[in-house]
Amino acid sequence: MGRSPSVSDLVEESYALERAGDVGAALRRAREALKKARVSGEAEPIAIAQICLAYLHFRQGHYDTAHALAEESLGRLPPDAPPRADALLILGNCAAETDDPSAAETFYRRAIDLSRQLGYRRALRRGLHNLAANVYVPRGQFDLALAADEESLRLARELDMPEVAWFPLATMGWVYWVTGRRERALAVTEELRRYAPPGSLAEGFYYCLRADLAQGGEDPDAALPLYTRARSIAETIGDPGLNVLIRLGLSRYRRAAGDASAARDWANDALTIAARVGYRHLQGMALIERGRASWDVGHIAAAESDLRAAIEILSPLQANLDLARGLLLLAALLHQQQRAAAPAAWLEAVSHIISGGYAFLLEQERGLAFPLLAARLNSADPAIASLSARLLGHLANVPPPPLRIVTLGRFEVRQGARVIPDQAWRRRRAGELFRLLLVSPGRSLLRDQVTEALWPGKSPTSTRTPFHQATSALRRALEPDLPEKFPSRYLEVERGLVTLRLPPGSWVDFEAFKQHFRRGEWEAAVSLYRGELFPGDRYADWAASPRRRMLRRYIRSLLALARQCLEAGRPYESLEHCRLVLEVEPWQENAVLLGMRACLALNDRAGALRLYLDLERALREELDIAPLDDLQDLYRRILAQEH
């Protein structure tokens, strides 16, 4: 007969089952471990089993039970026992989930200090992450949160614990997402996926965060199946926090799709779950989202009530980011209703936004916030006008949405899911100015260079008005809802210099093409070249030179790819690349030489001869010259073989 499992074996098995998403089996193992430990009567095994059971109850939202078990375990352990750090972390988690951030911070710091003192790096890793996720993030102290979680992630890697690396990655991804750093959020989220076993809590958070990011991307409809997968995992596991976050995401998704009634239902469901487990911070977040949805369906009184209730909950919790969001929405609601309390509400909201460094909230709520800020800049009250001007200065440092720009074969610019309409580009030559700046060194030109390119031969006096019209139209094309007094964050016109500024995360197809070309990534380069650069500017002198350079790189990429395929024994693919070259440049002798060799590898002598004869005719008609000697020699050898 085999040895019966020890308390330690059962505890480790319980943690492994929880990580795999089988919480029911994990609870059974933990209870078996505690029962076995009580039979032995040894204090430390009992405490270790209690800590394991406390952790599982915490994951289920049973905070009172978890707190009692962790507190009891501390009484069984000596002051220098490493499991004390584990118990302190559970107590900190329970305090955080029941909205006592000060107590949570105290428990976490005690656990961190003890872990450092004992060299207990596993608990240190958890303590740093919990401090980041449960104290710094709710307070909106994002730099501190990222620093703590970066150290936690480093420890997870050093300890070779990939199964827990997802914890700091999930928090870091959320911070990057909520603060508008989309590219960093995407990168961290994809790293998180590597550490997420199927059906695990980690995978649930991955799908939730990926869905949040999809809403602001090119394909917002992709968010719905991602939320559905996340919800299936969350409901199987029973994690209340994830369940609430998913429902808040679904509420935002439905509201963005114009279904405010369904959005309100999802927000109300999130509020019910948060209230059931007593997580007041999530209650505040759910009230804000429900208030926003109520506003959209025209229930103004209900919206105001929810926003005020959220502010009342979030204020004592020091949940500064969500508090600032609630105050901003309340200020916008009161302004829209022309209420007497609106100016005071605006002052309170702006004070919180500036002190917390949350100007990115204005970008996220731009439809409400931009008009409100524009109105307050003109306030007769000096205090309101001055504070609003300060806020405008902070907003200028917030990157606008990144652009995805297609220029090869067609012209299209996207801001997330929004495609800038063609008519916006045609207005006052806005599109031509944009494209001219795209291909200019540093995306910057002197005013005289712009006018000479767009209005060649015209006097400086006669181009003054169309120049201002073009820059104004471009500003409007990129940010149609930007109030008059707001400086454009894409286009800078100052001291005779015009500069196009693309925010972080922007992508331009011809720049990506050039990067692949420089690295010798021929297949990737060719896949991006869908046609000539700026086809709509075919007769513009300024576009001719960059178009020719791009075409030359495309031809060189095709030839290199054809050569690679031929050497790798793929003559058919080589021939196809050669034919693409000859479509744009029929007299390209290197393409014909490679193509003839590919035909010979395919035993197609007739095809090789046709390539040569077509080239000979093109060279004679276009350039009045004969093919290269190498081509002539190859042609004669093929003819000789025919006879």
NUMI-368871 format. One record per residue (C-alpha): x, y negated, z. Coordinates in steps of 0.5 Angstrom, whole numbers, padded with zeros to 4 digits, always signed. Example, Ala and Ser with C-alpha at 12.3 -4.5 7.8 and 13.67 -1.06 7.14 Angstrom:
+0025+0009+0016
+0027+0002+0014
END
This chain:
+0000+0000+0000
+0002-0007-0002
+0004-0012+0004
-0002-0017+0006
-0001-0024+0004
+0001-0029+0009
-0002-0035+0011
+0003-0039+0007
+0002-0034+0001
-0006-0036+0001
-0004-0043+0002
+0000-0044-0004
-0005-0039-0008
-0011-0044-0006
-0007-0050-0008
-0005-0047-0015
-0013-0045-0016
-0015-0052-0015
-0010-0055-0020
-0013-0050-0025
-0020-0053-0023
-0023-0047-0020
-0024-0050-0013
-0029-0045-0011
-0024-0040-0011
-0019-0045-0008
-0023-0046-0002
-0024-0039-0001
-0017-0038+0000
-0016-0044+0004
-0021-0041+0009
-0018-0034+0009
-0011-0037+0011
-0014-0041+0017
-0018-0035+0019
-0011-0031+0019
-0007-0036+0022
-0012-0037+0028
-0011-0029+0029
-0004-0030+0030
-0005-0036+0034
+0001-0040+0032
+0000-0047+0032
+0004-0049+0025
+0001-0044+0021
-0006-0046+0023
-0004-0054+0022
-0002-0052+0015
-0008-0048+0013
-0012-0054+0016
-0008-0059+0012
-0010-0055+0006
-0017-0054+0007
-0017-0062+0009
-0014-0063+0002
-0020-0059-0002
-0025-0062+0002
-0022-0069+0001
-0023-0067-0007
-0030-0065-0006
-0032-0072-0003
-0033-0069+0004
-0029-0075+0007
-0031-0074+0015
-0029-0066+0014
-0023-0068+0011
-0021-0073+0016
-0023-0068+0022
-0018-0063+0020
-0012-0067+0018
-0013-0071+0025
-0013-0064+0029
-0007-0061+0025
-0003-0067+0027
-0004-0065+0034
-0001-0058+0033
+0005-0061+0030
+0012-0063+0033
+0014-0071+0031
+0019-0068+0026
+0015-0063+0022
+0014-0064+0015
+0007-0062+0015
+0006-0068+0019
+0007-0072+0012
+0002-0068+0009
-0003-0069+0014
-0002-0077+0014
-0003-0077+0007
-0010-0074+0007
-0012-0079+0013
-0010-0085+0008
-0014-0082+0002
-0020-0081+0007
-0019-0088+0009
-0018-0091+0002
-0024-0087-0001
-0028-0090+0005
-0026-0097+0004
-0021-0098+0009
-0015-0100+0005
-0011-0103+0011
-0012-0096+0015
-0010-0093+0008
-0004-0097+0007
-0002-0096+0014
-0002-0088+0014
+0001-0088+0007
+0007-0092+0009
+0008-0087+0016
+0008-0081+0011
+0013-0085+0006
+0017-0087+0012
+0017-0080+0015
+0018-0076+0008
+0025-0081+0007
+0027-0079+0014
+0026-0072+0013
+0028-0071+0006
+0021-0069+0004
+0021-0071-0003
+0015-0067-0005
+0011-0071+0000
+0015-0078-0002
+0012-0077-0009
+0005-0076-0007
+0006-0082-0002
+0008-0087-0007
+0003-0085-0012
-0003-0085-0007
+0000-0092-0005
+0000-0094-0012
-0007-0091-0014
-0011-0093-0008
-0008-0099-0005
-0004-0103-0010
-0009-0102-0016
-0015-0104-0012
-0012-0110-0010
-0010-0112-0017
-0003-0111-0015
-0001-0108-0022
+0007-0109-0022
+0007-0106-0015
+0003-0100-0017
+0007-0099-0023
+0014-0099-0019
+0011-0094-0014
+0008-0089-0019
+0015-0090-0024
+0019-0087-0018
+0013-0082-0016
+0014-0080-0023
+0021-0079-0023
+0021-0075-0017
+0016-0070-0020
+0021-0069-0026
+0027-0068-0021
+0023-0063-0017
+0021-0060-0023
+0014-0060-0022
+0010-0062-0028
+0004-0060-0025
+0003-0066-0021
+0007-0071-0026
+0000-0073-0029
-0002-0076-0022
+0002-0082-0023
+0001-0082-0031
-0006-0083-0030
-0006-0089-0026
+0000-0092-0030
-0005-0091-0036
-0011-0094-0033
-0006-0100-0031
-0004-0101-0038
-0011-0100-0041
-0014-0105-0036
-0009-0110-0037
-0009-0110-0044
-0003-0107-0046
-0006-0102-0051
+0000-0099-0054
+0003-0097-0047
-0003-0094-0045
-0004-0090-0051
+0004-0087-0050
+0003-0086-0043
-0004-0082-0044
-0001-0078-0049
+0005-0076-0044
-0001-0074-0039
-0004-0070-0044
+0002-0065-0044
+0001-0064-0036
-0006-0063-0037
-0008-0055-0036
-0015-0054-0040
-0021-0055-0035
-0017-0058-0030
-0018-0065-0026
-0012-0068-0030
-0015-0066-0037
-0021-0069-0034
-0018-0076-0033
-0014-0075-0040
-0021-0075-0044
-0024-0080-0040
-0018-0085-0041
-0017-0083-0048
-0025-0085-0049
-0024-0092-0045
-0018-0093-0050
-0022-0091-0056
-0027-0096-0055
-0023-0101-0056
-0019-0098-0062
-0021-0097-0070
-0026-0091-0068
-0030-0093-0062
-0035-0087-0064
-0029-0082-0062
-0030-0084-0055
-0037-0081-0054
-0034-0074-0055
-0028-0075-0051
-0033-0078-0045
-0037-0071-0046
-0031-0067-0045
-0029-0071-0039
-0036-0070-0036
-0036-0063-0037
-0030-0062-0033
-0032-0067-0028
-0038-0064-0026
-0035-0057-0026
-0030-0059-0021
-0034-0064-0018
-0029-0070-0017
-0034-0076-0015
-0029-0081-0017
-0028-0078-0024
-0035-0077-0025
-0037-0085-0023
-0031-0087-0028
-0034-0083-0034
-0041-0086-0033
-0038-0093-0032
-0035-0091-0039
-0041-0089-0042
-0045-0095-0040
-0040-0099-0043
-0040-0095-0049
-0048-0096-0050
-0048-0103-0048
-0043-0104-0054
-0047-0100-0059
-0053-0105-0057
-0057-0100-0053
-0057-0104-0046
-0062-0100-0043
-0058-0093-0044
-0052-0097-0041
-0056-0099-0035
-0058-0092-0034
-0051-0089-0034
-0049-0095-0029
-0055-0093-0025
-0052-0086-0025
-0045-0088-0023
-0048-0092-0017
-0052-0086-0014
-0046-0082-0014
-0041-0087-0011
-0047-0089-0006
-0047-0081-0004
-0040-0080-0003
-0039-0087+0001
-0034-0090-0004
-0036-0097-0004
-0031-0100-0009
-0034-0095-0014
-0040-0098-0012
-0038-0105-0013
-0036-0103-0020
-0042-0100-0022
-0046-0106-0019
-0042-0110-0024
-0043-0106-0030
-0051-0105-0028
-0052-0112-0028
-0048-0113-0034
-0053-0108-0038
-0059-0112-0034
-0057-0118-0037
-0057-0115-0044
-0064-0113-0044
-0066-0120-0041
-0067-0118-0034
-0064-0124-0031
-0066-0124-0024
-0064-0116-0023
-0057-0118-0026
-0056-0124-0022
-0058-0119-0016
-0053-0114-0018
-0047-0118-0019
-0048-0122-0012
-0049-0115-0009
-0042-0113-0012
-0038-0119-0010
-0041-0118-0003
-0038-0111-0003
-0032-0112-0006
-0030-0118-0002
-0028-0115+0004
-0024-0109+0001
-0020-0114-0003
-0021-0111-0009
-0019-0117-0013
-0019-0115-0020
-0026-0113-0020
-0028-0118-0015
-0025-0123-0020
-0029-0120-0026
-0036-0120-0022
-0035-0128-0020
-0033-0129-0028
-0040-0126-0030
-0044-0129-0025
-0041-0136-0027
-0043-0135-0034
-0050-0132-0032
-0051-0139-0028
-0048-0143-0033
-0053-0140-0038
-0059-0141-0034
-0056-0148-0033
-0057-0147-0025
-0054-0152-0020
-0049-0147-0017
-0046-0146-0024
-0040-0151-0023
-0038-0148-0016
-0039-0141-0018
-0034-0143-0024
-0029-0146-0019
-0029-0139-0015
-0028-0135-0021
-0022-0139-0024
-0019-0139-0017
-0019-0132-0017
-0017-0131-0024
-0011-0135-0023
-0008-0133-0017
-0009-0126-0019
-0006-0127-0026
-0012-0124-0029
-0013-0128-0035
-0013-0122-0039
-0021-0122-0036
-0022-0128-0041
-0020-0124-0047
-0024-0118-0045
-0030-0122-0044
-0029-0127-0049
-0036-0127-0052
-0038-0130-0045
-0032-0133-0042
-0029-0137-0048
-0035-0142-0049
-0036-0143-0042
-0028-0145-0041
-0029-0149-0047
-0035-0153-0044
-0032-0153-0037
-0026-0157-0040
-0030-0162-0042
-0033-0163-0035
-0034-0170-0032
-0031-0167-0025
-0024-0168-0025
-0023-0162-0021
-0027-0157-0025
-0023-0160-0032
-0016-0159-0029
-0017-0152-0026
-0020-0150-0033
-0014-0153-0037
-0010-0149-0032
-0014-0143-0034
-0013-0145-0041
-0005-0145-0040
-0006-0138-0037
-0010-0135-0043
-0005-0138-0048
+0000-0132-0045
-0005-0127-0046
-0004-0123-0052
-0010-0123-0057
-0012-0116-0060
-0007-0113-0064
-0008-0113-0072
-0007-0107-0077
-0006-0109-0083
-0006-0106-0090
-0003-0109-0096
-0001-0104-0101
-0006-0102-0106
-0011-0106-0102
-0012-0112-0097
-0015-0110-0090
-0014-0113-0083
-0017-0110-0077
-0018-0112-0070
-0019-0106-0066
-0026-0103-0070
-0027-0110-0073
-0025-0111-0080
-0024-0118-0082
-0029-0119-0088
-0027-0121-0094
-0030-0128-0095
-0026-0130-0089
-0020-0129-0093
-0023-0133-0099
-0025-0139-0095
-0020-0145-0096
-0014-0140-0098
-0014-0137-0091
-0012-0130-0094
-0006-0132-0099
-0003-0136-0093
-0004-0130-0088
+0000-0126-0094
+0005-0131-0095
+0007-0131-0088
+0007-0124-0087
+0013-0123-0092
+0017-0129-0090
+0023-0129-0086
+0021-0129-0079
+0013-0130-0081
+0015-0137-0081
+0015-0143-0086
+0016-0150-0086
+0010-0154-0089
+0013-0156-0095
+0015-0149-0097
+0008-0147-0096
+0005-0152-0100
+0010-0151-0105
+0008-0144-0106
+0001-0145-0105
+0000-0151-0109
+0006-0151-0114
+0008-0158-0117
+0003-0162-0112
+0005-0168-0109
+0006-0168-0101
+0000-0173-0100
-0005-0169-0104
-0003-0162-0101
-0004-0165-0094
-0012-0164-0093
-0012-0157-0097
-0006-0155-0092
-0010-0157-0086
-0016-0153-0089
-0012-0147-0090
-0009-0147-0083
-0016-0148-0080
-0019-0143-0084
-0014-0138-0082
-0015-0139-0075
-0022-0138-0076
-0021-0132-0080
-0017-0129-0074
-0021-0131-0068
-0028-0134-0071
-0030-0135-0063
-0025-0139-0061
-0027-0146-0059
-0024-0152-0062
-0020-0154-0056
-0016-0147-0056
-0010-0146-0059
-0009-0140-0064
-0005-0134-0061
-0004-0132-0068
-0002-0138-0072
+0002-0144-0069
+0003-0150-0073
+0008-0155-0070
+0013-0160-0072
+0012-0158-0079
+0013-0151-0078
+0008-0145-0079
+0009-0139-0076
+0004-0132-0076
+0005-0129-0069
+0003-0121-0069
+0001-0119-0062
+0005-0113-0059
+0002-0106-0062
+0000-0109-0069
+0002-0105-0075
+0003-0107-0082
+0004-0102-0087
+0009-0105-0092
+0014-0106-0085
+0012-0098-0083
+0014-0097-0090
+0021-0100-0090
+0023-0097-0083
+0021-0090-0086
+0025-0092-0093
+0031-0094-0088
+0031-0088-0084
+0031-0084-0091
+0024-0081-0089
+0022-0081-0096
+0016-0077-0095
+0013-0081-0090
+0015-0087-0094
+0011-0085-0100
+0005-0083-0096
+0004-0090-0094
+0005-0093-0101
-0002-0093-0104
-0001-0098-0109
+0003-0105-0111
+0004-0110-0105
-0002-0115-0105
-0006-0113-0111
-0010-0119-0111
-0004-0124-0111
-0002-0121-0118
-0001-0128-0121
+0002-0131-0115
+0009-0133-0116
+0011-0132-0109
+0009-0125-0109
+0012-0123-0115
+0019-0122-0111
+0017-0118-0105
+0012-0114-0110
+0018-0112-0114
+0023-0110-0108
+0017-0106-0105
+0016-0102-0112
+0024-0101-0113
+0024-0098-0106
+0018-0093-0108
+0021-0091-0114
+0028-0089-0110
+0024-0086-0105
+0020-0081-0110
+0027-0080-0114
+0030-0078-0107
+0024-0073-0105
+0024-0070-0112
+0031-0069-0111
+0030-0066-0104
+0025-0061-0107
+0029-0059-0113
+0035-0057-0109
+0030-0054-0104
+0027-0049-0109
+0020-0053-0110
+0021-0055-0117
+0013-0056-0118
+0013-0061-0113
+0019-0064-0115
+0016-0065-0122
+0010-0068-0119
+0014-0074-0116
+0018-0075-0122
+0011-0076-0126
+0009-0081-0121
+0015-0085-0122
+0014-0085-0130
+0007-0087-0129
+0010-0094-0126
+0016-0094-0130
+0016-0090-0136
+0023-0091-0138
+0026-0089-0131
+0032-0084-0134
+0033-0081-0127
+0026-0079-0126
+0026-0076-0133
+0033-0072-0132
+0030-0069-0125
+0023-0068-0129
+0027-0064-0134
+0031-0060-0129
+0024-0058-0125
+0021-0056-0132
+0027-0051-0133
+0026-0048-0126
+0019-0047-0128
+0021-0044-0135
+0017-0050-0138
+0022-0052-0144
+0017-0055-0148
+0015-0059-0142
+0022-0061-0141
+0023-0063-0149
+0016-0067-0148
+0019-0071-0142
+0025-0073-0146
+0021-0075-0153
+0017-0079-0149
+0023-0083-0145
+0026-0084-0152
+0020-0087-0155
+0019-0092-0149
+0026-0094-0149
+0026-0095-0156
+0020-0099-0156
+0021-0103-0150
+0029-0104-0149
+0031-0102-0156
+0036-0097-0153
+0038-0089-0153
+0037-0085-0147
+0043-0083-0143
+0049-0078-0145
+0047-0073-0140
+0040-0073-0142
+0042-0073-0149
+0046-0067-0148
+0041-0063-0144
+0036-0064-0149
+0041-0061-0154
+0042-0055-0150
+0035-0054-0149
+0034-0055-0157
+0039-0050-0158
+0036-0045-0153
+0030-0045-0157
+0033-0043-0163
END
